[in-house]
């Protein structure tokens, strides 16, 4: 029996059938870790623009949720 390292037609990356890479932040393995420096910096900008204050001890998941909310509120972020 021989094995081939060539991928079969069933082995694909990408495509248009749903995006299974988008996870709810509550389901992240590292979601309960402290937010990253990049998240903190971006949240500072968004919160300032929205006239809000946020706790400085957010988790990665909490920061992500605030980023999504504040992007919608301020009109920043990805445009569809």
Number of C-alpha atoms within 10 A of each C-alpha: 2 3 5 6 5 7 8 8 6 6 7 8 5 8 7 5 6 8 9 7 6 7 9 11 17 14 10 12 9 13 17 15 14 17 19 12 9 9 18 19 10 13 22 17 13 22 18 12 13 13 8 10 11 12 6 12 12 18 18 21 21 17 24 20 15 18 21 14 13 20 18 13 13 12 11 12 11 8 6 3
